[in-house]
Amino acid sequence: MAEEMEQPVNPAEALRILSEKIKMENAIISRLREEVGKVIVGQQYMIDRLLIALLADGHVLLEGVPGLAKTLAIKTLAQAISVDFNRIQFTPDLLPADVTGTLIYNQKSEEFSIKKGPIFANFILADEINRAPAKVQSALLEAMQERQVTIGDETYILPKPFLVLATQNPIEQEGTYPLPEAQVDRFMLKVFLGYPSKDEEKQIIRANVRKGGLPECLKVMSAEDILRIRQLVREVYLDEKIEQYIVDLVYATRTPEAYGLGFLQPMISFGCSPRASINLALAAKAYAFLQGRAFVVPDDVKAVSPDVMRHRMGLTYEAEAENLTITDVVTKIVNKVEVP
């Protein structure tokens, strides 16, 4: 007897089923937001970008002055998800082995044993990453990109999920090692962090000086929940027209004159790499998921484009002379490129 042919799934029905799944999983994310919000006052933009990177399996480069709760945010997120968290303070005297680990010789057994470094955790805060020399930055690079670490002749897989939040202080440049373009490109998002509002600052004071200190963050999710939701984020529908829109945004950084932005040609020294296209698509899917949608709309791409594109372009001295910032350039491109 001939095998029965499988009935094709109706696209509309498949989207409805996906929407129901997303609605259910979003309830868990809402609880996560509430729990983190008990400890972190304001900084919703930073929390959203951390969630986007976490759900899209990316990393975040955060630029902001000290004291804006960067460490507290990722530590609280780790507590709410019940995963391991390590903070690595990057300094000029740091060695690659201080990050990844090293081989220790045991005189009794006359054998080498492995001592794993702080990189072996789910969430890593790489504090002031630009203060460490190139060798240390390269060691972190392999861990971020390959999700593995090589110690001696052995390669060790890092735990899942794995998220790196690296910070830079935009004020102090003395004694720093600027990150090369190849490494900056590995970060899914580069986020600029501003000061809290007056009302938020009042709440911050009250939360930190009250008896008992900050409230305790409870576990509301697990690592398995994150890995499951990541699969769901990948299923979010990305129409071919949205794909074309993403490609146009990226190509506008390489050949601005083709999009009626000829005046930007002398301002841009190099455009975005293909990683920008990949990460725009992934970040837009994660953003759509956080909005409770099973499909990506142009506004999702617009919302994440500054954070995805700003560290993947270079400006010329002419742009600096005219006080034109990367964010200004991205805004002009997003405003000009035709929306599907």
matplotlib code that plots the C-alpha trace (Angstrom):
import matplotlib.pyplot as plt

x = [0.0, 1.4, 2.3, -0.1, 1.3, 1.6, -0.8, 0.9, 0.5, -1.6, 0.8, -1.9, -2.6, 1.1, 1.5, -1.5, 0.0, 3.3, 1.5, -0.1, 3.3, 4.9, 2.1, 2.7, 6.5, 6.1, 4.3, 7.6, 9.6, 7.1, 7.8, 11.5, 11.2, 9.1, 11.7, 14.6, 12.6, 12.4, 16.2, 17.0, 15.3, 14.7, 17.3, 14.5, 16.4, 19.5, 17.4, 15.6, 18.9, 20.2, 17.1, 17.4, 21.0, 20.2, 17.3, 19.2, 22.4, 24.5, 26.7, 26.5, 29.0, 27.8, 29.2, 28.4, 29.9, 30.5, 27.6, 24.8, 24.0, 25.6, 27.1, 23.9, 21.7, 23.5, 24.0, 20.3, 19.4, 21.6, 20.0, 16.5, 17.4, 19.5, 22.6, 26.3, 27.7, 31.3, 32.8, 36.2, 37.9, 40.1, 43.4, 46.6, 48.5, 45.8, 47.0, 44.9, 45.2, 43.6, 40.4, 40.4, 42.3, 45.6, 47.5, 48.7, 51.6, 51.0, 54.4, 52.9, 51.2, 53.7, 50.8, 49.2, 45.6, 43.2, 42.3, 39.4, 39.2, 36.2, 35.1, 33.4, 30.1, 26.8, 26.9, 30.2, 30.7, 33.9, 34.4, 36.3, 37.3, 39.4, 41.9, 43.3, 46.0, 45.3, 46.2, 43.6, 41.0, 41.8, 41.3, 37.8, 37.2, 37.4, 35.1, 32.5, 32.6, 33.2, 31.6, 34.7, 38.1, 41.4, 43.7, 46.9, 45.9, 42.3, 39.2, 36.4, 32.8, 31.4, 28.0, 24.7, 23.4, 26.5, 26.3, 29.1, 28.3, 31.4, 31.7, 33.7, 34.1, 33.6, 35.4, 38.8, 41.0, 44.4, 45.9, 43.3, 43.6, 40.9, 39.1, 39.9, 37.1, 37.3, 36.5, 33.9, 32.1, 31.6, 29.2, 25.6, 24.7, 26.5, 24.4, 24.9, 23.7, 22.5, 21.8, 18.5, 15.8, 15.3, 12.4, 14.4, 17.3, 15.1, 13.9, 17.5, 18.4, 15.5, 16.2, 19.9, 19.5, 16.5, 16.8, 17.6, 19.1, 18.0, 15.2, 16.3, 15.8, 13.9, 14.5, 11.7, 13.4, 16.0, 18.7, 16.5, 13.7, 16.1, 17.3, 13.7, 12.7, 15.7, 14.3, 11.0, 12.6, 14.2, 10.8, 9.5, 8.5, 10.8, 9.2, 11.4, 10.5, 11.9, 15.0, 15.4, 14.9, 17.7, 20.0, 19.2, 20.0, 23.4, 24.2, 23.4, 26.4, 28.7, 27.3, 25.2, 25.1, 22.9, 20.2, 20.2, 22.7, 25.7, 26.5, 27.4, 30.0, 32.9, 31.8, 31.9, 35.4, 34.0, 30.5, 28.8, 29.9, 27.6, 27.4, 25.3, 22.7, 22.6, 22.4, 19.8, 17.6, 18.2, 17.8, 14.6, 13.1, 13.9, 12.4, 9.3, 9.1, 9.3, 6.5, 4.4, 4.4, 5.1, 6.4, 8.8, 7.6, 9.8, 9.6, 11.3, 14.3, 14.3, 14.2, 17.4, 19.3, 21.3, 22.5, 23.4, 25.0, 26.7, 29.9, 30.2, 30.9, 33.8, 33.7, 36.3, 38.0, 35.6, 32.6, 34.3, 35.1, 31.4, 30.4, 28.6, 28.3, 27.7, 24.2, 23.5, 24.6, 22.5, 19.5, 19.9, 20.2, 17.1, 15.1, 16.0, 15.9, 12.5, 10.4, 8.5]
y = [0.0, 3.4, 5.7, 8.6, 12.0, 14.5, 17.3, 20.7, 23.0, 26.1, 29.2, 31.2, 28.3, 27.8, 31.5, 31.3, 28.3, 30.2, 33.3, 31.2, 29.7, 33.1, 34.5, 31.7, 32.2, 35.9, 35.5, 34.0, 36.9, 39.3, 37.7, 38.0, 41.7, 42.2, 40.4, 42.4, 45.6, 45.0, 45.6, 47.8, 51.2, 52.5, 51.4, 49.7, 50.2, 48.4, 45.5, 45.1, 45.0, 42.4, 40.3, 40.7, 39.5, 36.7, 35.4, 35.8, 34.2, 37.4, 39.6, 43.2, 46.0, 48.7, 52.2, 54.4, 56.2, 54.3, 53.8, 53.2, 49.7, 47.8, 45.1, 45.0, 44.5, 41.4, 40.0, 40.4, 38.8, 35.9, 35.4, 35.6, 32.9, 30.9, 30.7, 31.2, 34.7, 35.9, 39.4, 39.9, 43.3, 44.0, 45.6, 46.2, 43.5, 40.8, 37.6, 35.4, 32.5, 34.8, 34.7, 31.3, 29.2, 27.3, 24.0, 23.4, 20.9, 18.5, 17.4, 14.4, 12.8, 14.4, 15.3, 18.5, 19.3, 22.0, 25.0, 26.6, 30.4, 32.8, 32.6, 29.3, 30.8, 31.5, 35.3, 37.2, 40.8, 41.9, 45.2, 47.9, 45.6, 48.2, 48.3, 44.8, 44.2, 42.6, 39.0, 39.1, 40.5, 37.7, 35.1, 36.5, 36.7, 32.9, 32.3, 34.8, 33.6, 29.8, 29.3, 27.3, 27.7, 26.0, 25.3, 23.5, 20.9, 20.5, 22.4, 22.9, 23.9, 26.8, 26.4, 27.3, 30.0, 32.1, 35.9, 38.4, 42.0, 44.1, 47.6, 50.7, 54.0, 56.7, 59.3, 57.8, 57.0, 57.0, 53.6, 51.9, 49.6, 50.4, 47.3, 46.4, 46.4, 42.6, 42.2, 44.9, 43.2, 40.1, 42.0, 41.8, 45.1, 48.2, 50.2, 53.7, 54.1, 57.5, 58.9, 58.2, 60.8, 62.8, 60.6, 57.5, 58.9, 59.5, 55.9, 54.7, 56.7, 55.3, 51.7, 51.9, 53.7, 51.9, 49.4, 45.9, 47.3, 46.2, 43.5, 40.0, 38.7, 35.4, 32.7, 32.8, 31.0, 28.4, 28.0, 25.4, 28.0, 30.4, 27.7, 26.7, 30.3, 30.8, 28.1, 29.9, 33.2, 31.6, 30.6, 34.2, 34.9, 37.1, 38.1, 38.4, 42.1, 42.6, 40.7, 43.1, 46.0, 44.8, 44.3, 47.8, 49.3, 47.6, 48.4, 52.0, 52.1, 50.8, 52.7, 55.6, 57.3, 54.5, 55.4, 59.2, 59.7, 60.8, 63.5, 60.6, 59.1, 61.2, 60.8, 56.9, 55.3, 51.7, 50.2, 47.4, 43.8, 40.9, 40.3, 43.4, 41.8, 38.6, 40.4, 42.8, 39.9, 38.0, 41.1, 42.1, 38.6, 38.8, 42.3, 41.1, 38.2, 40.6, 42.6, 39.4, 39.0, 36.0, 38.1, 40.9, 44.3, 47.2, 49.0, 46.1, 46.5, 50.2, 49.8, 47.7, 49.1, 51.8, 49.2, 46.7, 49.1, 51.8, 49.8, 48.2, 51.5, 53.9, 57.7, 59.8, 62.9, 65.0, 63.6, 64.3, 67.9, 68.4, 66.9, 64.0, 60.9, 57.3, 57.4, 60.5, 58.6, 55.5, 57.7, 59.4, 56.0, 54.6, 57.7, 57.6, 53.9, 52.9, 50.9, 47.9]
z = [0.0, -1.0, 1.8, 2.2, 1.2, 4.1, 3.9, 3.5, 6.4, 5.7, 6.2, 7.9, 10.3, 11.0, 11.8, 14.2, 16.0, 16.2, 17.6, 20.3, 21.3, 21.4, 23.5, 26.1, 26.2, 26.4, 29.7, 31.1, 29.7, 31.3, 34.7, 34.0, 33.3, 36.5, 38.6, 37.1, 37.5, 41.3, 41.4, 38.4, 38.3, 34.7, 32.1, 30.2, 26.9, 28.3, 29.6, 26.3, 24.4, 26.8, 26.2, 22.4, 22.5, 24.9, 22.7, 19.5, 20.8, 20.5, 22.6, 23.7, 23.8, 26.3, 26.4, 29.3, 32.3, 35.5, 38.0, 35.6, 36.9, 34.1, 36.4, 38.5, 35.4, 34.1, 37.6, 38.3, 35.0, 35.8, 39.2, 37.7, 35.1, 37.7, 35.5, 36.4, 36.3, 36.3, 36.2, 34.7, 35.3, 32.3, 33.1, 31.2, 33.1, 32.4, 30.6, 28.3, 30.9, 33.5, 31.3, 29.7, 32.3, 32.2, 32.7, 36.3, 36.9, 39.7, 41.2, 43.0, 40.0, 37.5, 35.3, 34.1, 35.2, 33.8, 35.9, 34.1, 34.0, 34.7, 31.1, 32.0, 33.0, 31.2, 31.6, 31.5, 32.3, 30.6, 32.4, 30.6, 27.8, 26.0, 29.0, 28.2, 25.5, 22.2, 23.3, 26.0, 23.6, 21.1, 23.8, 24.5, 20.8, 20.3, 23.2, 21.9, 18.3, 18.6, 22.0, 23.0, 24.6, 23.9, 26.8, 25.8, 23.2, 24.5, 23.4, 25.9, 25.0, 26.9, 28.8, 27.1, 27.0, 26.8, 26.8, 27.0, 28.1, 27.5, 28.8, 27.7, 29.5, 26.8, 28.9, 29.8, 26.8, 28.5, 28.9, 26.7, 23.7, 21.1, 20.0, 16.3, 13.8, 13.5, 17.2, 17.5, 14.6, 16.8, 19.1, 17.9, 19.5, 20.6, 23.1, 24.4, 27.9, 29.2, 32.7, 34.5, 34.7, 37.9, 39.1, 38.4, 40.3, 43.3, 43.2, 42.9, 46.1, 48.0, 46.9, 47.9, 51.3, 52.7, 55.5, 54.1, 50.9, 47.4, 47.1, 46.4, 42.8, 42.6, 40.0, 37.4, 34.5, 33.7, 31.1, 29.4, 29.0, 27.2, 24.8, 24.1, 23.4, 21.2, 18.9, 18.8, 18.0, 14.9, 13.7, 13.7, 10.1, 8.1, 4.7, 1.6, 1.4, 4.9, 3.9, 0.9, 3.3, 5.5, 2.5, 1.3, 4.7, 4.8, 1.2, 1.8, 4.1, 1.3, -1.7, -0.3, -3.6, -5.0, -2.4, -2.9, -0.1, -2.1, 0.4, 2.9, 0.5, 1.7, 5.4, 5.5, 5.4, 5.3, 5.4, 7.3, 6.9, 6.1, 9.8, 10.0, 7.7, 9.7, 13.0, 11.8, 10.8, 14.1, 16.3, 14.5, 15.0, 18.8, 18.9, 17.2, 19.7, 22.6, 21.1, 21.0, 17.2, 15.1, 12.1, 11.6, 10.4, 9.1, 12.5, 14.2, 11.8, 12.4, 16.2, 16.3, 13.3, 15.3, 17.8, 15.1, 12.6, 14.6, 15.4, 12.0, 10.1, 10.1, 9.7, 7.9, 9.4, 7.3, 9.2, 12.5, 11.3, 10.6, 14.0, 12.3, 14.5, 13.5, 15.0, 12.8, 9.7, 10.6, 11.2, 7.8, 6.1, 7.9, 7.1, 3.4, 2.4, 1.1, 3.5, 2.0]

ax = plt.figure().add_subplot(projection="3d")
ax.plot(x, y, z, "-o")
ax.set_aspect("equal")
plt.show()
